[in-house]
Amino acid sequence: MSTNADQMTAAARSESAPTADHKFPEPIVSRLPSWPYAVFSVWRRHAIVYSRTWLINFLPPVTEPIFYLLAFGYGLSPMVGEFVVGGQKMSYLKFIGPAMIAVGVCFQGFFESAYGSFIRLRFQRTWHGLLTGPLGFREIFLGDLFWAATKGMIAGVVTGLVVLMLGQISFMGLLFTLPFIVLGSFMFASIGMMTAGFVKNIDQINVPVFLFMIPMFTFSGTFFPRDNLPPILAFIASWLPLAQLVDLIRLPVVYDPTWPMDLAGLIVWTVVTSIIAYRVIFRQVFK
């Protein structure tokens, strides 16, 4: 009996022992998604959720800068007439057209990341749920950031197409503004995510909205040239991120030789606010 048992044990060992042709299972670490695909998976998750109610979520915020454009452009143009900006004579509608593109980028990028990221972080706890899968904090952060920036790009492009159809910007001029629309979308998405990381409850988001976003919206050269302001106020307004974005998107209409400084300002705003947002949200998730 013992001999038979020894033979059976030896046979079992020989069957389970690896051979030269035996392939071990691939380590689970190597099956984790690469970080670009992981970022895309988070972005895609938000896009799928958005697509379920896209019409309600899309129309109200996108139409806001378009209403500003039509109401102020056609309502004030007969009263204002043509005026000179940067040595060029233009109508009021042509002046505010590029600014409304920047406003669409600003509002959509900021509000999606400020409110959307805060809700996913505090109420839905989507970040915590995604962390239980094969995703890291960096990928989730970038996925949220890219999604908010995507909504800013959509708003900017849609508003730009309206400005194009009204004949206030050329097609090549609109193409020229696309890199600035992309950069501005990431910048305001970063500012919004920084806000989501700092506030303790959703009502506190009103503080940066009314103390930063609304003043910036009115003083950044959107509805009138900043040169009309008192010198000190004009200087302060010129460093606001929306003012720099407005100046860059307005380049096809009014050339500004200081545009490299505006571009550098946008890059600095984007990098600094992204780093701050990453750190404050990291502390919120892992506290």
Secondary structure, DSSP 8 states (H G I E B T S, - for coil): -HHHHHHHHHHHHHHHS--TT------GGGGS--HHHHHHHHHHHHHHHHHHTHHHHHHHHHHHHHHHHHHHHHHHHHHH--EEETTEEE-HHHHHHHHHHHHHHHHHHHHIIIIIHHIIIIIS-HHHHHHTSS--HHHHHHHHHHHHHHHHHHHHHHHHHHHHHTTSS-HHHHHHHHHHHHHHHHHHHHHHHHHHHH-SSGGGGHHHIIIIIHHHHHHSSSSS-GGGS-HHHHHHHHTSHHHHHHHHHTTTTS--TTHHHHHHHHHHHHHHHHHHHHHHHHHHHH-
